[in-house]
Amino acid sequence: MFRSLRSRLTFSHALVFAVILVALAFVLQLVLARSLDGSATNELLTAAHAQASRIEQSGEVLPPFDSDVPSAASLQMAVYAEPGDVSVGEPTEIPAWLRHYPSDTTDLTVSGERVRVVAVPAVVDGRTLAWVVAGRSLAAEDRLVHRVRSLSLVGGALAILASLAAGWWLAGRAVGPVERAYQTQAGFAADASHELRTPLTFIRSGVEVLAERDPELGRDVLAEVDYLTGLTQRLLLMARAERGAVSLERGPVDLPAVCRSAARRSEGAYATSLSLEGPDMLVASGDRVGTEAALDAVLENVNIHGGGIAELRWAANGAEAIVSVRDHGPGLDAEAADHAFERFFRADPSRTRETGGAGLGLALARAMVEAEGGRMWLEPTPGGGLTASVALPLA
């Protein structure tokens, strides 16, 4: 259980870190690509405007000047008197893709490379004297973006691996104290359950002697001792299986008899007023002692929180047998109902241990029911109050 919790914490930490890395890498590449794209366009426009200014100052259509600057060697430029004319200067040296396109800025694919072409007019006395066209390959920018993307992928993968290792270590540090406390509590439950078996055996021996004088009372007390012995054995089993799923041995359970036995015990111990209703024959698949212990916990809550009055019902519903206990007390709000099955939870924190219990009854009840292969839930009683329901598979 704690290993699973540690794994979930580790992967949650790594997932959040991975999302942040992906977002940062995406933004970085987007900003870089746009910055390089804008720089390339500005470079072309600057060169084209410089040539257009020469033409406007001279008033003549001049061919582009040759540049000896190494950084400008990849930039191609041409001057057209009209959009469809042959370029001015040496047209044989002008590449075929470098021409005046309908758009002032045009992106092309030439020999597998992206190429950008811009066109700037040279205007003299309000008349367009010529068009200056400049273009160059964007392969260098694309290679840089691709290199950054590759580095981001490799670096991100290494960072996520490091995050997993750090998350596993941190989760171990965080879960360790909880695990030790849980093991201590489970060990205490196991020790207490184990120690209870000896006095119960002694009590049973004494009651057997007393039963010779009053057989009817002896049978009732022996039944309660046997019930406590069975309950102790099941608590010991659950305490030993805290780290994994626990299942009780299943067999036929006479639900009417179980409900009547739990009601008789509750009426005798707490003087609760219970009305019982259900068919005389209803057999479920489960564990009798576990089911009765769950009902004991529910009926104890009826005495403490439900006003001591409730309706105990059992019936078949599809492939399940449903036992419900409906009280008409103050009930629980939605938030408290969500936590009612948690250990040590109290709906009214102001209650003391003597008046309100330790907050373990419903938690142990549901654990017992689930160990039988059933389920347990709470819902509001129509008209006010709380209804606790237990569902077991039909035999």
Backbone hydrogen bonds, N-H to C=O, Kabsch-Sander energy under -0.5 kcal/mol:
donor,donor_aa,acceptor,acceptor_aa,energy
5,L,1,M,-2.1
6,R,2,F,-2.6
7,S,3,R,-2.4
8,R,4,S,-2.5
9,L,5,L,-2.4
10,T,6,R,-2.3
11,F,7,S,-2.8
12,S,8,R,-2.3
13,H,9,L,-2.2
14,A,10,T,-2.4
15,L,11,F,-2.6
16,V,12,S,-2.4
17,F,13,H,-2.1
18,A,14,A,-2.7
19,V,15,L,-2.4
20,I,16,V,-2.1
21,L,17,F,-2.4
22,V,18,A,-2.8
23,A,19,V,-2.4
24,L,20,I,-2.5
25,A,21,L,-2.9
26,F,22,V,-2.6
27,V,23,A,-2.4
28,L,24,L,-2.7
29,Q,25,A,-2.6
30,L,26,F,-2.3
31,V,27,V,-2.8
32,L,28,L,-2.7
33,A,29,Q,-2.8
34,R,30,L,-2.3
35,S,31,V,-2.4
36,L,32,L,-2.7
37,D,33,A,-2.4
38,G,34,R,-2.6
39,S,35,S,-2.3
40,A,36,L,-2.3
41,T,37,D,-2.1
42,N,38,G,-2.6
43,E,39,S,-2.4
44,L,40,A,-2.1
45,L,41,T,-2.6
46,T,42,N,-2.5
47,A,43,E,-2.0
48,A,44,L,-2.5
49,H,45,L,-2.9
50,A,46,T,-1.9
51,Q,47,A,-1.8
52,A,48,A,-2.4
53,S,49,H,-2.3
54,R,50,A,-1.6
55,I,51,Q,-1.9
56,E,52,A,-2.4
57,Q,53,S,-2.4
58,S,54,R,-2.2
59,G,55,I,-2.3
60,E,55,I,-0.5
62,L,60,E,-1.0
72,A,69,V,-1.5
73,A,70,P,-1.6
75,L,72,A,-1.2
76,Q,135,G,-3.2
78,A,133,V,-2.7
80,Y,131,W,-2.8
81,A,86,V,-0.5
85,D,82,E,-1.4
88,V,79,V,-3.5
90,E,88,V,-0.6
93,E,90,E,-1.6
94,I,91,P,-1.2
98,L,95,P,-1.2
99,R,97,W,-1.4
101,Y,99,R,-0.7
106,T,117,V,-3.0
108,L,115,V,-3.4
110,V,108,L,-0.5
110,V,113,E,-2.8
113,E,110,V,-1.8
115,V,108,L,-2.8
116,R,136,R,-2.4
117,V,106,T,-2.9
118,V,134,A,-3.1
119,A,104,D,-2.1
120,V,132,V,-2.8
122,A,130,A,-3.0
123,V,121,P,-0.6
124,V,127,R,-3.0
127,R,124,V,-1.8
129,L,122,A,-2.8
129,L,127,R,-0.8
130,A,122,A,-1.2
131,W,80,Y,-3.2
132,V,120,V,-3.2
133,V,78,A,-3.2
133,V,131,W,-0.6
134,A,118,V,-2.4
135,G,76,Q,-2.7
136,R,116,R,-1.7
138,L,114,R,-3.5
142,D,138,L,-2.3
143,R,139,A,-2.6
144,L,140,A,-1.9
145,V,141,E,-2.3
146,H,142,D,-2.4
147,R,143,R,-2.4
148,V,144,L,-2.4
149,R,145,V,-2.3
150,S,146,H,-2.4
151,L,147,R,-2.5
152,S,148,V,-2.3
153,L,149,R,-2.2
154,V,150,S,-2.5
155,G,151,L,-2.9
156,G,152,S,-2.7
157,A,153,L,-2.4
158,L,154,V,-2.3
159,A,155,G,-2.4
160,I,156,G,-2.4
161,L,157,A,-2.1
162,A,158,L,-2.3
163,S,159,A,-2.2
164,L,160,I,-2.5
165,A,161,L,-2.2
166,A,162,A,-2.6
167,G,163,S,-3.1
168,W,164,L,-2.5
169,W,165,A,-2.0
170,L,166,A,-2.8
171,A,167,G,-2.9
172,G,168,W,-1.9
173,R,169,W,-1.9
174,A,170,L,-2.2
175,V,171,A,-3.0
176,G,172,G,-1.9
178,V,174,A,-0.6
179,E,175,V,-2.9
180,R,176,G,-2.5
181,A,177,P,-2.3
182,Y,178,V,-2.6
183,Q,179,E,-2.6
184,T,180,R,-2.1
185,Q,181,A,-2.4
186,A,182,Y,-2.7
187,G,183,Q,-2.6
188,F,184,T,-2.3
189,A,185,Q,-2.3
190,A,186,A,-2.4
191,D,187,G,-2.6
192,A,188,F,-3.0
193,S,189,A,-2.5
194,H,190,A,-2.3
195,E,191,D,-2.6
196,L,192,A,-1.6
197,R,193,S,-0.8
197,R,194,H,-0.8
198,T,194,H,-0.6
200,L,196,L,-1.9
201,T,197,R,-2.0
202,F,198,T,-2.1
203,I,199,P,-2.8
204,R,200,L,-2.3
205,S,201,T,-1.9
206,G,202,F,-2.0
207,V,203,I,-2.7
208,E,204,R,-2.1
209,V,205,S,-1.2
210,L,206,G,-2.1
211,A,207,V,-2.3
212,E,209,V,-1.1
213,R,210,L,-1.4
214,D,210,L,-1.4
218,G,214,D,-2.8
219,R,215,P,-2.5
220,D,216,E,-1.9
221,V,217,L,-2.7
222,L,218,G,-2.7
223,A,219,R,-2.2
224,E,220,D,-1.8
225,V,221,V,-2.5
226,D,222,L,-2.8
227,Y,223,A,-2.1
228,L,224,E,-2.6
229,T,225,V,-2.5
230,G,226,D,-2.6
231,L,227,Y,-2.6
232,T,228,L,-2.5
233,Q,229,T,-2.2
234,R,230,G,-2.0
235,L,231,L,-2.5
236,L,232,T,-2.3
237,L,233,Q,-2.0
238,M,234,R,-2.5
239,A,235,L,-2.4
240,R,236,L,-2.1
241,A,237,L,-1.1
242,E,239,A,-1.0
244,G,241,A,-1.5
248,L,371,A,-2.2
251,G,286,G,-2.7
253,V,284,A,-2.7
255,L,253,V,-1.3
255,L,282,L,-1.9
258,V,254,D,-2.3
259,C,255,L,-2.9
260,R,256,P,-2.4
261,S,257,A,-2.4
262,A,258,V,-2.6
263,A,259,C,-2.4
264,R,260,R,-2.6
265,R,261,S,-2.1
266,S,262,A,-2.3
267,E,263,A,-2.7
268,G,264,R,-2.0
269,A,265,R,-2.4
270,Y,266,S,-3.0
271,A,266,S,-0.6
271,A,267,E,-0.9
272,T,266,S,-0.8
273,S,308,G,-3.2
274,L,272,T,-0.7
275,S,310,A,-1.8
276,L,274,L,-0.5
277,E,312,L,-1.9
284,A,253,V,-2.4
284,A,282,L,-0.5
285,S,393,P,-3.5
286,G,251,G,-2.8
286,G,284,A,-0.6
291,T,287,D,-2.6
292,E,288,R,-2.6
293,A,289,V,-2.6
294,A,290,G,-1.9
295,L,291,T,-2.1
296,D,292,E,-2.4
297,A,293,A,-2.0
298,V,294,A,-1.9
299,L,295,L,-2.9
300,E,296,D,-2.1
301,N,297,A,-1.6
302,V,298,V,-1.6
303,N,299,L,-1.8
304,I,300,E,-2.0
305,H,301,N,-3.7
306,G,301,N,-1.1
306,G,302,V,-0.7
308,G,302,V,-2.3
309,I,306,G,-0.8
310,A,273,S,-1.9
311,E,326,R,-2.3
312,L,275,S,-2.9
313,R,311,E,-0.6
313,R,324,S,-2.9
314,W,277,E,-1.6
315,A,322,I,-2.0
317,N,320,E,-3.4
320,E,317,N,-1.5
321,A,392,L,-3.3
322,I,315,A,-3.1
322,I,320,E,-0.5
323,V,390,V,-2.9
324,S,313,R,-2.8
325,V,388,A,-2.6
326,R,311,E,-2.6
326,R,324,S,-0.5
327,D,325,V,-0.6
327,D,386,L,-2.6
328,H,306,G,-0.7
328,H,309,I,-0.7
337,A,333,D,-2.5
338,D,334,A,-1.5
339,H,335,E,-0.8
339,H,336,A,-0.7
340,A,336,A,-0.6
340,A,337,A,-0.6
342,E,339,H,-2.0
344,F,359,G,-1.6
345,F,342,E,-1.5
345,F,359,G,-1.0
351,R,348,D,-2.0
356,G,352,T,-2.8
357,G,353,R,-1.4
364,L,360,L,-2.7
365,A,361,G,-2.3
366,R,362,L,-2.6
367,A,363,A,-1.9
368,M,364,L,-2.5
369,V,365,A,-2.4
370,E,366,R,-2.9
371,A,367,A,-1.9
372,E,368,M,-1.0
372,E,369,V,-0.7
373,G,370,E,-1.3
374,G,369,V,-2.5
375,R,391,A,-2.0
377,W,389,S,-2.0
379,E,387,T,-2.0
381,T,385,G,-1.6
384,G,381,T,-2.7
387,T,379,E,-3.1
388,A,325,V,-2.2
389,S,377,W,-2.7
390,V,323,V,-3.0
391,A,375,R,-2.7
392,L,321,A,-2.3
394,L,319,A,-2.2
395,A,283,V,-2.1
